[in-house]
């Protein structure tokens, strides 16, 4: 018996969402760990912003919390939306303050927004 088109589409959406969620979680755990370990790039970014290093840690905590939230089905849409907003700030920071390429932050923003959309949560 053939499955209905809606069921096939639903399974496809779920697979895409989970693939993005796991990939994003891995990336955000990595970026958070760089902030926690005092990697020179996040430290210099906070200095360029004129913010204290407490902001580096706070952003790392937000990234880690978002990564964990991406792996919890009930929280995935909300976590993805929050991470998209965080990446919007990162894009602005690159474009207006520190320079360098905003492309990685834009890619993470787009992927986070896609997960939020696939998971059906909107702010």
C-alpha positions in Angstrom: 0.0 0.0 0.0 1.3 3.4 -0.9 1.7 6.1 1.7 -0.2 9.4 1.3 1.7 12.3 0.0 1.3 14.1 3.3 2.9 11.3 5.2 5.9 11.2 2.9 6.3 15.0 3.1 6.0 14.9 6.9 8.7 12.3 7.2 10.9 14.2 4.8 10.5 17.4 6.9 11.3 15.5 10.1 14.4 14.0 8.6 15.6 17.4 7.3 14.8 19.0 10.6 16.7 16.4 12.6 19.7 16.6 10.3 19.9 20.3 10.7 19.3 20.2 14.4 22.1 17.7 15.0 24.5 19.6 12.8 23.6 23.0 14.4 23.9 21.5 17.9 27.5 20.3 17.0 28.5 23.7 15.6 27.1 25.6 18.6 28.7 23.3 21.1 32.0 23.9 19.3 31.6 27.7 19.2 30.5 27.8 22.9 33.6 25.8 23.9 35.8 28.3 22.1 34.2 31.1 24.1 34.6 29.2 27.4 38.2 28.3 26.7 39.1 31.9 26.0 40.1 31.4 22.3 41.7 34.6 21.0 39.0 35.4 18.4 36.0 35.6 20.7 38.2 37.5 23.3 39.2 40.0 20.6 35.6 40.3 19.4 34.4 41.3 22.8 37.3 43.8 23.1 36.3 45.3 19.7 32.8 45.6 21.0 33.9 47.4 24.1 32.1 44.8 26.2 33.5 42.9 29.1 34.5 39.3 28.8 31.3 38.5 30.8 29.5 38.9 27.5 31.7 36.3 25.8 30.7 33.8 28.6 27.0 34.8 28.4 26.9 34.2 24.7 28.7 30.9 25.2 26.0 29.9 27.7 23.3 30.9 25.3 24.9 28.9 22.5 25.3 25.9 24.7 21.7 26.1 25.9 20.5 26.5 22.4 22.5 23.4 21.3 20.9 21.4 24.0 17.5 22.7 23.2 17.9 21.7 19.6 18.1 18.1 20.7 14.9 18.2 22.8 11.9 17.8 20.4 9.6 20.1 22.5 12.2 22.8 22.7 13.8 22.5 19.2 11.7 25.2 17.5 12.1 27.7 20.4 15.9 27.0 20.6 16.3 27.4 16.9 14.4 30.7 17.0 16.6 32.0 19.8 19.8 30.9 18.1 18.6 32.6 14.9 18.2 35.9 16.9 21.7 35.4 18.4 23.1 34.9 14.9 21.3 38.0 13.7 23.4 39.9 16.4 26.5 38.1 15.1 25.8 39.2 11.6 25.4 42.8 12.7 28.5 42.6 14.8 30.6 41.4 11.8 29.1 44.0 9.4 29.2 47.0 11.8 31.9 46.5 14.3 34.6 43.8 13.9 34.7 43.3 10.1 35.5 40.0 8.6 33.1 37.7 6.8 29.5 37.5 8.1 28.8 34.5 5.9 29.3 31.8 8.6 26.9 33.7 10.9 24.4 34.1 8.0 24.6 30.4 7.2 23.9 29.6 10.9 21.1 32.1 10.9 19.5 30.6 7.8 19.8 27.0 9.2 18.4 28.0 12.6 15.5 29.8 10.9 14.8 26.7 8.7 14.7 24.5 11.9 12.3 26.9 13.5 10.1 26.8 10.5 10.2 23.1 10.1 9.5 22.6 13.8 6.6 25.0 13.5 7.6 27.5 16.2 7.5 31.2 15.6 8.1 34.0 18.0 
